[in-house]
Amino acid sequence: MTRRIDFYNDPQAPAVNSPVPSVNVVVTNEAGHILMIRCSDNDNWALPGGAIDLGESIPAAAVRETLEETGITCEVTGLVGTYSDPNHVILYTSNGEVRQEFSIVLTARAVAGEPTTSAESREVSWVPRDEMTNYRMDRSMSLRISHYLQSDGSRGPHIG
């Protein structure tokens, strides 16, 4: 089974060998709840998302990844920010791929579908905003969600 291991400011982290642009999506429903998945590769909760395929636009990747991982079709509505911390290194144990964090986080609204698990998601759930701290997640995901929850439109997107 593939595992994902995240390293932060760790001198023992393996050397990066693969730059992979990816997306995460803060999808909300009519109640304002946020769509979350419990990942199969590390058992943490996360926003849906994944790698942007060659020839694919950022919004198309966001819609595709959300549908694949959750069963929910969404419409992209905005940008939370960009995340490219070179001190955040991600190891995939199945093939030795080591990535530097490189993610674009978008906002979206759900337009169709029912929460459905996939090979990448053990659970899919609509989470009320005030319950986010009850879900175990990686520090990078927590940061992205916190930027979304704190955004009021006056500061613009996070760039990091």
C-alpha positions as CSV (number, residue, x, y, z in Angstrom):
1,M,0.0,0.0,0.0
2,T,1.2,3.5,-0.9
3,R,1.9,5.7,2.1
4,R,2.5,9.4,2.2
5,I,5.0,10.8,4.7
6,D,5.3,14.5,5.2
7,F,8.6,16.2,6.4
8,Y,8.9,19.7,7.7
9,N,12.2,21.5,8.2
10,D,13.7,18.1,8.6
11,P,17.4,17.7,7.7
12,Q,16.8,14.0,7.4
13,A,14.1,14.4,4.7
14,P,14.9,12.7,1.4
15,A,16.0,14.9,-1.5
16,V,13.2,16.2,-3.7
17,N,13.1,14.4,-7.1
18,S,9.8,15.5,-8.6
19,P,8.1,18.8,-8.9
20,V,4.3,18.1,-9.2
21,P,1.8,21.0,-9.4
22,S,-1.3,20.1,-7.6
23,V,-4.7,21.5,-6.4
24,N,-6.7,21.3,-3.3
25,V,-10.3,22.5,-3.2
26,V,-12.4,24.0,-0.4
27,V,-15.8,22.8,-1.6
28,T,-18.8,24.1,0.4
29,N,-22.5,23.1,0.3
30,E,-25.6,25.3,0.8
31,A,-25.2,25.0,4.6
32,G,-21.6,26.3,4.4
33,H,-20.1,23.0,5.4
34,I,-16.7,22.0,4.0
35,L,-16.2,18.8,2.0
36,M,-13.4,16.7,3.6
37,I,-11.9,13.3,2.9
38,R,-10.1,10.9,5.2
39,C,-7.1,9.9,3.1
40,S,-6.3,6.3,2.4
41,D,-2.5,6.9,2.2
42,N,-2.0,8.5,5.7
43,D,-5.4,8.3,7.5
44,N,-5.5,12.1,7.9
45,W,-8.4,14.3,6.9
46,A,-7.8,16.7,4.0
47,L,-9.5,18.8,1.3
48,P,-10.0,16.9,-1.9
49,G,-7.2,17.4,-4.5
50,G,-4.3,16.0,-6.4
51,A,-1.9,16.4,-9.2
52,I,-2.6,18.6,-12.3
53,D,-2.4,16.4,-15.4
54,L,-0.4,17.5,-18.4
55,G,-2.7,19.4,-20.7
56,E,-5.2,20.1,-17.9
57,S,-6.1,23.5,-16.5
58,I,-6.1,24.3,-12.8
59,P,-9.9,24.5,-12.6
60,A,-10.4,21.3,-14.6
61,A,-8.0,19.5,-12.3
62,A,-9.9,20.8,-9.2
63,V,-13.3,19.6,-10.6
64,R,-11.8,16.2,-11.7
65,E,-10.0,15.5,-8.4
66,T,-13.0,16.5,-6.3
67,L,-15.3,14.2,-8.3
68,E,-12.8,11.3,-8.3
69,E,-12.2,11.4,-4.5
70,T,-15.7,12.4,-3.2
71,G,-18.4,11.8,-5.8
72,I,-19.3,15.5,-5.7
73,T,-19.3,17.7,-8.8
74,C,-18.2,21.3,-8.0
75,E,-17.9,24.6,-9.7
76,V,-14.7,26.6,-9.0
77,T,-15.5,30.1,-7.5
78,G,-12.2,31.5,-6.3
79,L,-8.7,31.2,-4.9
80,V,-7.5,30.7,-1.3
81,G,-3.8,30.8,-2.2
82,T,-0.6,29.1,-3.3
83,Y,1.6,26.9,-1.2
84,S,5.2,26.1,-2.2
85,D,7.2,25.8,1.0
86,P,10.6,24.1,0.0
87,N,10.9,22.9,3.6
88,H,7.8,20.8,3.2
89,V,8.8,17.5,1.5
90,I,6.4,14.7,0.7
91,L,7.6,11.1,0.3
92,Y,5.4,8.5,-1.5
93,T,6.7,5.1,-0.4
94,S,5.3,3.0,-3.3
95,N,7.7,4.5,-5.9
96,G,10.2,6.6,-3.9
97,E,8.8,9.9,-5.4
98,V,9.7,12.9,-3.2
99,R,7.9,16.1,-3.9
100,Q,8.3,19.7,-2.7
101,E,5.0,21.1,-1.6
102,F,3.4,22.9,-4.7
103,S,-0.3,23.4,-4.3
104,I,-2.9,25.9,-5.5
105,V,-5.9,26.0,-3.3
106,L,-9.2,27.0,-4.8
107,T,-12.8,27.5,-3.5
108,A,-15.8,25.9,-5.1
109,R,-19.4,25.2,-4.5
110,A,-21.0,21.8,-4.8
111,V,-23.5,21.4,-7.7
112,A,-24.3,17.7,-7.8
113,G,-23.6,14.3,-6.3
114,E,-23.5,12.5,-3.0
115,P,-20.4,11.9,-0.9
116,T,-18.9,8.7,-2.0
117,T,-15.5,7.1,-1.1
118,S,-12.8,6.1,-3.5
119,A,-9.5,4.4,-3.5
120,E,-8.0,7.6,-2.2
121,S,-10.6,8.4,0.4
122,R,-11.7,6.1,3.3
123,E,-14.4,8.6,4.4
124,V,-16.1,11.6,2.8
125,S,-17.9,14.1,5.0
126,W,-19.5,17.5,5.0
127,V,-17.8,19.2,8.0
128,P,-19.2,22.3,9.8
129,R,-16.6,25.0,10.0
130,D,-16.6,25.1,13.8
131,E,-15.8,21.4,14.0
132,M,-12.7,21.5,11.8
133,T,-10.4,21.3,14.8
134,N,-12.0,17.9,15.7
135,Y,-10.4,16.3,12.6
136,R,-6.8,15.1,12.6
137,M,-5.0,16.6,9.6
138,D,-1.5,17.4,8.5
139,R,-0.2,20.9,9.4
140,S,-0.1,22.0,5.8
141,M,-3.8,21.1,5.3
142,S,-4.7,22.8,8.6
143,L,-2.9,26.0,7.4
144,R,-4.8,26.0,4.1
145,I,-8.2,25.6,5.8
146,S,-7.3,28.3,8.4
147,H,-6.4,30.7,5.6
148,Y,-9.8,30.0,4.0
149,L,-11.7,30.4,7.2
150,Q,-9.9,33.7,8.0
151,S,-10.3,35.2,4.6
152,D,-12.7,38.0,4.3
153,G,-11.9,39.2,0.8
154,S,-9.9,42.2,2.1
155,R,-6.4,40.6,2.1
156,G,-6.4,38.7,-1.2
157,P,-5.1,35.2,-1.6
158,H,-2.3,33.7,0.5
159,I,1.0,33.4,-1.5
160,G,3.6,31.2,0.0
